[in-house]
Amino acid sequence: MKTYNHVMITGGGSGLGLGMALRYLKRGCQVSVLDLTMSHESHGLLDVTASVGQTAWQFLSADITDFEQTQASVLAAVDAFGTPDLAINSAGVVINKAFADMEPSEFRRVVDINLNGSYHFAKAVLPTMQPGSRLALVASIAGLTSNYAYAAYGASKFGVVGLATTLRYEYEPQGIHISCVCPPEVKTPMVEKERTDANPVSLELKALAGSLEANSACDQIVAGLDAGRWQIIPGLSGKLTAFGARYLPGPFNAVMLRLIGKALRKHGMHKDTA
């Protein structure tokens, strides 16, 4: 079990970010949580866990789409707890709509939070990091395979994987390590909200990569970061899906199209092309 002096996490007010923050506090790490807001429940959980780990945490309000605000929060966190040994960008958003139904403003919002936000955080935090430290960007299995009705989310997460890959080339020679986290669907508040109005075909396809409980996903992500892995894909189904998409692209695409056709017919969305 690896111990860090200072862990910085965006999106740490809920979901995967909160789960990771709690785990690092329990180890005795100082944790900076950057997020737009934080519920009283999350605040209480972090307080209790910090007491158990005999350490400290801080909340800094940050809109990840605003570089200057993100940079100011990062520098304030560094002033309080020192340079981060581990920095994790876990802030993100999803809109599950077919391309034809999506407004340009919705597409831009997803890309701005998921991709531009990843860039803003990396741009702000990397100059403060020392050799031996690690930056982790949370992408998604959708950044390797995408999904039906994931035009914005898939595009943004493919971008995050590409950004992390480039950062790996540029910063590993400097001794700063990069990880890219690509989880399948994880049962978080964001996913629960997505399921209330998601495209039904998309939901059918999600079964391919499986769905993980948040605790299991967080445990596997933290273990992957401890081990210094470049790409971290929690869950066996997620790993198999990523393997198929990368090494068997033809058969993988054929399976996807077959499943999509079946789902379209099931939900009465199939268009006769004859």
C-alpha positions in Angstrom: 0.0 0.0 0.0 1.6 3.2 -1.2 1.4 6.4 0.9 1.5 9.9 -0.5 2.1 13.2 1.3 -0.5 15.1 -0.9 -3.2 13.8 -3.2 -5.1 16.3 -5.3 -8.4 15.1 -6.8 -10.8 17.0 -9.1 -14.5 15.9 -9.0 -13.7 14.7 -5.5 -17.1 15.8 -4.1 -18.9 12.7 -5.3 -18.7 9.4 -7.3 -15.3 7.9 -8.1 -13.4 11.1 -7.0 -15.0 10.9 -3.5 -14.3 7.2 -3.2 -10.6 7.7 -4.0 -10.4 10.7 -1.7 -11.7 8.6 1.2 -9.3 5.8 0.5 -6.3 8.1 0.5 -7.4 9.9 3.7 -7.7 6.5 5.4 -4.0 5.8 4.5 -3.0 9.1 6.2 -2.5 11.1 3.0 -3.4 14.8 2.9 -6.1 15.3 0.3 -7.2 18.4 -1.7 -10.6 18.1 -3.2 -11.4 20.4 -6.1 -15.0 20.5 -7.2 -17.9 22.9 -8.0 -19.8 22.1 -4.8 -19.8 19.5 -2.1 -22.8 18.0 -0.2 -22.9 18.0 3.6 -22.9 14.2 3.5 -19.7 14.1 1.5 -18.1 16.7 3.8 -19.0 14.6 6.8 -17.6 11.4 5.3 -14.3 13.2 4.5 -14.1 14.6 8.0 -14.6 11.3 9.7 -12.2 9.5 7.4 -9.5 12.2 7.9 -9.9 11.7 11.7 -9.4 7.9 11.3 -6.3 8.4 9.1 -5.1 11.2 11.4 -4.6 13.5 8.5 -6.2 16.6 6.9 -8.2 17.5 3.8 -9.3 20.7 2.2 -12.0 21.7 -0.3 -11.3 24.2 -3.0 -14.1 25.4 -5.3 -13.1 25.1 -9.0 -14.9 25.1 -12.3 -12.7 22.8 -14.4 -13.8 24.6 -17.6 -12.2 27.8 -16.4 -8.4 27.5 -16.6 -7.6 30.6 -14.4 -10.0 29.4 -11.7 -8.6 25.9 -11.9 -5.0 27.2 -11.7 -5.8 29.4 -8.7 -7.3 26.4 -6.8 -4.4 24.2 -7.7 -1.9 26.8 -6.4 -3.9 27.3 -3.2 -3.9 23.6 -2.6 -0.1 23.5 -3.1 0.4 26.4 -0.7 -1.5 24.5 2.0 -0.2 20.9 1.5 2.8 21.2 -0.7 3.3 19.8 -4.2 1.1 16.8 -5.0 2.6 13.3 -5.2 -0.5 12.2 -7.0 -3.0 14.4 -8.9 -6.2 12.8 -10.3 -8.6 14.5 -12.7 -11.9 12.7 -12.0 -14.3 15.6 -12.9 -16.7 14.7 -15.8 -20.1 14.7 -17.2 -22.2 12.6 -19.6 -25.0 13.3 -22.0 -26.6 10.2 -23.5 -28.3 11.3 -26.7 -28.3 10.1 -30.3 -26.3 12.4 -32.6 -29.4 13.6 -34.4 -31.0 14.7 -31.1 -28.1 16.5 -29.6 -27.8 20.2 -29.6 -24.4 21.9 -30.5 -24.4 23.5 -27.0 -24.7 20.1 -25.4 -21.8 18.7 -27.4 -19.7 21.6 -26.5 -20.5 21.4 -22.8 -19.4 17.7 -22.6 -16.2 18.3 -24.5 -15.5 21.5 -22.4 -15.8 19.6 -19.1 -14.3 16.3 -20.0 -11.6 17.1 -22.4 -10.8 20.8 -21.9 -11.2 20.3 -18.2 -8.5 17.5 -18.3 -6.2 19.9 -20.2 -6.9 22.8 -17.8 -6.1 20.6 -14.7 -3.0 19.1 -16.3 -1.8 22.5 -17.4 -2.3 23.9 -13.9 -0.8 21.0 -11.9 2.1 19.6 -13.9 4.4 22.6 -13.4 4.0 22.0 -9.6 4.9 18.3 -9.7 8.3 16.8 -9.0 10.0 13.7 -10.4 8.5 10.5 -9.0 5.0 12.0 -8.8 2.0 10.8 -10.9 -0.8 12.5 -12.9 -3.9 10.4 -13.6 -6.6 11.4 -16.0 -9.9 9.5 -15.7 -11.2 8.7 -19.2 -13.6 5.8 -19.8 -14.0 2.6 -21.6 -15.9 4.8 -24.0 -12.6 6.5 -24.7 -11.5 3.2 -26.3 -14.8 1.9 -27.8 -17.4 4.7 -27.6 -21.1 3.6 -27.6 -24.4 4.3 -29.4 -25.7 7.8 -28.4 -22.2 8.8 -27.1 -21.1 11.2 -29.8 -20.1 13.9 -27.2 -19.0 11.6 -24.4 -17.1 9.2 -26.6 -15.4 12.0 -28.5 -14.4 13.7 -25.3 -13.1 10.6 -23.7 -11.2 9.5 -26.8 -9.6 13.0 -26.5 -8.7 12.4 -22.9 -6.9 9.1 -23.8 -5.1 11.0 -26.6 -4.1 13.8 -24.2 -2.8 11.3 -21.6 -0.8 9.5 -24.2 0.9 12.6 -25.3 1.6 13.7 -21.8 3.1 10.3 -21.2 5.6 10.9 -24.0 6.4 14.4 -22.8 6.6 13.9 -19.0 7.8 10.4 -18.4 11.3 11.4 -19.6 11.2 14.1 -16.8 10.3 11.5 -14.2 6.7 12.5 -13.9 4.4 9.5 -14.5 1.1 9.5 -16.3 -1.8 7.1 -15.9 -5.1 6.9 -17.9 -8.1 5.3 -16.1 -10.7 3.8 -18.4 -13.5 2.3 -16.3 -16.7 0.7 -17.7 -20.0 1.9 -16.3 -19.7 2.5 -12.6 -22.7 2.9 -10.3 -22.2 6.5 -9.4 -24.7 9.4 -9.0 -23.7 10.6 -12.5 -24.6 7.2 -14.0 -27.9 7.0 -12.0 -28.9 10.3 -13.4 -27.9 9.2 -16.9 -30.1 6.2 -16.8 -33.2 8.3 -16.1 -33.4 9.6 -19.7 -30.7 7.7 -21.6 -31.1 6.3 -25.1 -32.4 2.7 -24.7 -30.1 1.3 -27.4 -27.1 2.7 -25.5 -28.3 1.1 -22.3 -28.6 -2.3 -24.1 -24.9 -2.0 -25.3 -23.6 -1.1 -21.9 -24.1 -4.7 -20.8 -21.2 -5.6 -23.1 -18.6 -4.0 -20.8 -20.5 -4.7 -17.6 -21.3 -2.4 -14.7 -19.2 -2.1 -11.5 -20.1 -1.1 -8.0 -18.3 2.1 -7.0 -16.4 0.5 -4.2 -15.0 -2.2 -6.4 -14.0 0.3 -9.1 -12.3 2.6 -6.7 -10.4 -0.3 -5.1 -9.1 -1.4 -8.5 -8.2 2.1 -9.7 -6.3 2.8 -6.5 -4.5 -0.5 -6.8 -3.6 0.3 -10.4 -2.2 3.6 -9.4 -0.2 2.0 -6.5 1.3 -0.4 -9.1 2.3 2.5 -11.4 0.2 1.2 -14.3 -0.2 3.4 -17.4 -3.7 2.2 -18.4 -6.1 1.1 -15.7 -9.3 -0.7 -16.8 -11.3 -2.0 -13.8 -13.4 -5.2 -14.2 -12.9 -8.3 -16.3 -15.7 -7.4 -18.7 -14.1 -4.0 -19.3 -10.7 -5.5 -20.0 -12.2 -8.0 -22.4 -14.1 -5.3 -24.2 -11.0 -3.1 -24.6 -9.0 -6.1 -25.8 -11.6 -6.9 -28.5 -11.8 -3.4 -29.7 -8.1 -3.0 -30.0 -6.9 -6.4 -31.3 -10.1 -7.7 -33.1 -11.6 -4.5 -34.5 -13.4 -6.2 -37.4 -15.2 -8.8 -35.3 -15.8 -6.3 -32.5 -17.5 -3.9 -34.9 -19.6 -6.7 -36.4 -20.8 -7.7 -32.9 -21.6 -4.1 -32.0 -23.6 -3.5 -35.2 -25.5 -6.8 -34.6 -26.4 -5.8 -31.1 -27.4 -2.3 -32.2 -29.7 -3.7 -34.9 -31.3 -6.0 -32.3 -31.8 -3.2 -29.8 -33.2 -0.9 -32.5 -35.8 -3.5 -33.4 -36.6 -4.3 -29.8 -37.4 -0.6 -29.1 -39.2 0.0 -32.3 -36.5 2.4 -33.6 -35.4 0.4 -36.6 -35.8 2.2 -40.0 -36.5 0.1 -43.1 -33.8 0.9 -45.6 -35.3 -1.3 -48.4 
